[in-house]
Every structure is written in C-alpha cells, then in structure tokens.
C-alpha cells in the first residue's frame, strides 16, 4: 500500500471521527458492576466478545435486568455503533451493531465507538479491517496468553479518510464486490456443512444396530476420570498441553507450553497413548465436551485443568472406537443436555461424563467400525482440504480488495468533493462547542501529518497455505 493518499484524503485516527458527545467511545463495566449473578433470561442485552465477528455482528444473546441496566447506561449501545474486541488473537475485530429489540450495553473487553453522523460507519468498519490498519493494531498488542489491544491504542488506530461523498461511492463498490466474495464463501461453507451432515449420517449407519447396547462411561474405564492441573507458565518447566491441543479428533501433542512444576509433580497428569482428553468448558454449547485421542506414544507431557482425562479400558472398548462414537449425535445430545452454564460459559464435569451412555458393540465389531470410519475420515479430510484452500483464497482476495479501496484505487476521485480535512474541522469545532467537562487533549484542526501505517501486500498469484 502506498504511503501517499489521493488528493482530498487525510490520515486521521478513530478518536477524531467520534461523535461530539461524552463517552463517544467506552469499554464495558468491570468488577462487581457486572457479575455472573447479574445475568437473567430477559431484559437488556449484554454485548460480549462472542458478538464481535470479523466484520459481522453475531447474534449471541445474554441479558441483565432492566433495573440493573439503568445503572450501567454509560456503556449503552445503539444501532449504527461499532463494537470492537480488545481481546483475541487477531485484532481489531469489529462489527456494526444492527437494530436491537431491547436496550444494550457492552461488557468488559468490548469497546463501543459512536461515530460522528457525518462519517460513514461502514467506511470506518471496513477501514479497521484493512491490512494496513490491522498491521498497526497487531504491533500494539500486549500480552501472550491473552493478547489485548487497550482502549488507548484503539483510539489511535489510523484511518485513511476520503471526502464523505467518496466514502459513500467506495462503500457502495466495496459492498457489491464483497457480497460476491461472501456468496462464494457461503457456498463453500454449505459444502463443508453438508460434509458434516454426511459425517453424521455415516455414524448413524455404523452405530445404529448397537445403540441399545449402551453402558455408562464409568464402567468402561481403566482408571477413574481425572481433571488436569493448572500451573503458571515457565518456559523451562515441565511441559503441559494447551487447550488448543483438542482439535480434529486427534490430540495435538505439539500444542504445549512449559509449566512451573517438576516432573514428579506432573506424573499423575501424564498423557499416555490411548488417553481421550475432553474439554471442560467453552462459550459454545456445540463445542463444550469435545474430545481428542492421543494416538501416539507422547513425549512426556501433562494435561491442564481445562481437560478431563478419559482412560478407556481396551479390553472393553477400543480407544479409537470411543473417539468415533464421542462425536455422534447419540453422545453429543447427552452432553449438550447436561452441560451447565455460568456467565455464558458451558461446562461439563466428571459426574456428567461418567453418566454418559455409550454404545458398546463387541470388540471385533468395534474394530470393523473403526476401519470403516478411518476410510470415511480420509475422504472427508481431502474434501475439507480443498474447501479450506478455497476459503483461504477468499480471505486473500478480501484483503487485496480492502487494500485497494483504502489506497484510493477502487473508484475515481472527484475534484468537486469537499476535502476530508474540512470534515475534520467541522467535527472538531462541534466538539469544542460542547460543555467543557473532562475531555481528551485537543487535536489540531489543520491537516496534521500522521505517519501512515505500512503493510506488505502478497503479490497477485501467491496463495497462502491453509493450516489443516
């Protein structure tokens, strides 16, 4: 992306584009002001990290009472506001708030930004997703285990600002082209979803004759269920798995970190081949209680308190068969029906897992089912790989399109458009005319030189590799 902007454009910051009103940008309430005990089934909506998609609003519901909302109205949200995630691996993640049917506030770790009415909200939405702005944001992130972009840094995020009329023209073209990309991407998603449906159908076909031969999980174990242990990070300490090790049915033994403990302390929590590790909690009911199998003899590594170890008795149930049946609707329905929720986090415990009814055919039948399942999964993996590459290509095209738009190359400029600096002057003048309460340091109204962000655009024809 060129460091030069077209005539009439100016580099500015998110802060300078905010509405001329108190608390035009704010984060959510902290501490005792909003606790898990405050959540209700109806009332005012609480917008959380789960609501902030990457450019799209996610309709995840959580509520507090209207009475409690009255005391937190300083954090309120309206249709047309932007909400930004301040916590996550890739920031800023931003969404435009739609019309809501109830009052709403943001929770901690979510920033609400209310833009000036003369600034196009969709322009800023897309600008915050542009490669250049995202590169600046990523350079400002603090923390490793919980990457965070603070409110102060979010205020300073650079925005290339064209004249308002040009903002509207660019957004119109952007939305047309992005909608085509989204349509293609949705088609790929449907293929992947149909693959999941086929996966479920194949499981029913293989397991159907044995659903009546169910036993409690606790009767199928070589040793009792056990939770892992939470230990602080120590790069030189004995290794412990990360929760991300549970994915795609097979335990990723490379997803580990050093823990502040000795091997003798970790011994009761060592992972062995054939162990099946289950996730204790997740913000999504669909993902809570998912599991993964240790299919190889691992280098010494322990498991954390975010997992429950299921060690099956191989004389009763084949560990690979358990891994196969675990993702069946028969087992998933039981998990999702019994999972408990606290503050929007779904959890399972040892008692819930022990009581699960698991179909258990004879061992020779289990072996045949596992063999058929492995052939099935190989085909699924190939198809998912192809569709995954298509999704990565779509992401690359989206980034390229945004980079082109915010370099002023998407539509022609019109010299009759009012320069963006005049818009900034009006916003600043309106802000200065407000009652003088506590306020941020005044920004210059002249065409202030802001160091533009730098980014690297992948040349055309180069496709990023999808991590499978």
Buried (B, 14 or more C-beta within 10 A) or exposed (E): BEEEBBEBBBBBBBBBBBBBEEEBBBBBBEEEEBEEEBBBEEBBBBBBBBBBBBBBBEEBBBBBBEEBBEEBEEBBBEEBBBBBBBBBEEBBBBBBBEEBEEBBBBBBBBBBBBBBEBBBBBBBBBBBBBBBBBBBBBEBBEEEEEBBBBEEBBBBBBBBBBBBBBBBBBBEEBEEBBEEBBEBBEEBEEBBEEBEEBBBEBBEEBBEEBEEEBBEBBEBBBEEBBBBBEBEEEEEBBBBBBBEBBEEBBBBBEBBBBBBBEEEBBEEBBBEEBBBBBBBBBBEBEEBBBBBBBBEEBEEBBBBBBBBBBBBEEEBBBBBBBBBBBBBEBBBEBBBEBBEBEBBBBBBBBEBBBEBEBBBBEEEBBBEBBEBBEEBBEEBEEBBEEBBBBBBBBBBBBBBBBBBBBBBEBBEBEEEBEBBBBBBBBBBEBBEEEEEEEEEEEBEBEBBEBEBBEBEBEEEEEEEEBEE
